Amino acid sequence: MTMQGVTRRDVLRTLAVGTVGGSVLQVIPAKAAEYAHQMVHKEKAAAPAGKYTPKFFDAHQYEMLNSLCDTIIPKDEKSGGAIEAGAPEFIDLLTSENEEYQLTLGGGLMWLDTHCVDQYEKTYLQCTPEQRKEVLDLIAYRKNAKKDHSLSQGVAFFAFLRDMTCDGFYTSKIGIEDLQYIGNTSRSEWPGCPELPQ
């Protein structure tokens, strides 16, 4: 995919095609995902406050998206997490160009808030950390939707969001560094796989 003569909108459309495969990287080249991260970075650099302005999600949904991405890939002592990698911005940018993403993610966030109101009488963001964990544990496993069909939309939403978060993270500079990917380099010898930690 050449970037010369291609508009920002063309790239976003290319990135946002094909929700059927699930994870974005199953249908788009990593180079295009890198370009989306560059677009977000340029927007943040040009913004007066240095912040990204969501293109699809409203303020409440975007705050939920940030919270969920942080839960899926939190930062640790080794690396930054999904927030630091720009996964929420990546997801919002792609969602702004794809109606299926909008239905899956926008509808999923509404489902999550509604479920929390039904269970705890408060929205997801108002829930305690324990309550959030409880509801996410329910929708994190497909087997739970087989037992309780009312969880089906939540399970499908969370599976898709996990894929998108991982794609946003592992195509970012932080994610690539976390993988310790060194690219195509020649080696004079193969040391083998590292030992597993005890």
Secondary structure as GFF3:
##gff-version 3
##sequence-region A 1 198
A	DSSP	alpha_helix	8	15	.	.	.	ID=ss1
A	DSSP	three_ten_helix	19	21	.	.	.	ID=ss2
A	DSSP	three_ten_helix	24	26	.	.	.	ID=ss3
A	DSSP	alpha_helix	30	46	.	.	.	ID=ss4
A	DSSP	alpha_helix	59	72	.	.	.	ID=ss5
A	DSSP	alpha_helix	82	85	.	.	.	ID=ss6
A	DSSP	alpha_helix	87	95	.	.	.	ID=ss7
A	DSSP	alpha_helix	99	101	.	.	.	ID=ss8
A	DSSP	pi_helix	102	106	.	.	.	ID=ss9
A	DSSP	alpha_helix	107	120	.	.	.	ID=ss10
A	DSSP	three_ten_helix	124	126	.	.	.	ID=ss11
A	DSSP	alpha_helix	129	139	.	.	.	ID=ss12
A	DSSP	alpha_helix	142	147	.	.	.	ID=ss13
A	DSSP	three_ten_helix	149	151	.	.	.	ID=ss14
A	DSSP	alpha_helix	152	170	.	.	.	ID=ss15
A	DSSP	alpha_helix	173	179	.	.	.	ID=ss16
###
